[in-house]
Structures are given as C-alpha cells and as structure tokens.
Amino acid sequence: MPTTLTRIQVTQTPPVARALEIAAREWPGVPRSELITRLMTAGAQSVETACAERRAARRKVLEETRGTIDYPPGYLEELRKDWPE
C-alpha cells in the first residue's frame, strides 16, 4: 500500500514467529502486518509501564529513607573544606 511513512523490515526469527503465533490467538483473522503493529504497541506500553513502576518504586524508597541518616554536627562544613572554590 502506498505511504509516505518510513517502512521497516522484520525478519521472522523464532522469537518473532512465536510472538506472531501468540498474537494470532489473541487477535484471530488479523493480517500479520497488523499483528506486528499491535505487538509493538502493546510492547511499548508494557515497557513504559515498567519504567514508570521502577521510577515510582525508587521514589518510594527515597521518601521512606529521607531523614534517616544522622550526620554529625559540622559534617557539611568539614566536607566542603576539601572542595575547590
């Protein structure tokens, strides 16, 4: 089909073939090119969700540990003595 959009080629390696088999069960009767599109969209959403969950977990740990380290008096001043101006 004519298009002005960039096209890509995908080699049907064993993992790609397996993914297409799974997609065909989920979306029967859908052309393989559309299955690839749906798989890529679902995969991207999954990766995006996983990234957001990791970021939220890191923030939670930072919030839970905020203020739990008790530095001795004068710690920063002593540390800054070694820093160039």
N, C-alpha and C positions, 0 to 999 in steps of 0.2 A: 504494500500500500504506500503511495507517495506521502512523504512527510519532509518537513524542513528540520525536524528534530534529529539529533545525533543518535545513531543506532550503535548497538554493541553486539558482539558475538559471544555466545556462551557455549563452551564445549560440554557435551553431555558425559561428564566423568561419572564414575559410580556414585559419588555423593549427590551430584545433581540429578541423576536418574532416580535415586531413592527419594529425593525431595519432590520430584515431579510425581512419583507414584503416590506419595502421601497427599500431595495437593490434589491429585485427580480423584482420590477417595473423598476428600473434603468438598471439592467443587466438581462433581461429575459433569461431563459434557462440555466443559470449558476448554477452549483451544490451549495448546501447550504454551504459546506465547503469552496468553493471558495468565496462565498458571505461574509462569516465571514472574510476571509483574506483581501478582498477588503475593507470591512468596517473598519477593524483595520488599514489598511494602510492609508485610507482617514482620519480616526480619528486622527491618529498620525500626519499626515501632517497638519491638522487643528489646533491641539494643538501647534505644532511647530510654525506655522504662527502666532497664537495668542500671544505666548510668545515673538516672535520677534517684533510684533507690540507694545506690552506693553513696551518692552525694549526701542524701538525707541521713544515712547511717553515720557518715563521718561527722556531719554537723551535730547529730545527737550526742555522739561521744564527746565532741568538743564542748558542748553545752554541759554535759554531765561532769566533765572534769575541770571546767572553768573554776578557778579559785582554789583548787585543791592542793596546789604546791605552795608551801610557805617558805618564801625566801627570807634570808636573814636581813636585819636592818643594814642599810648601806650597800646592799648587793649590787644595785644598778650603778651607783657611783663608782664602786670599785671596778666593776666590769668596764665602764666607759673610760677609765684611765688608760686602758690599752688601745683605745680606738684613736686613729688619727683624726685631727680636726678637719 
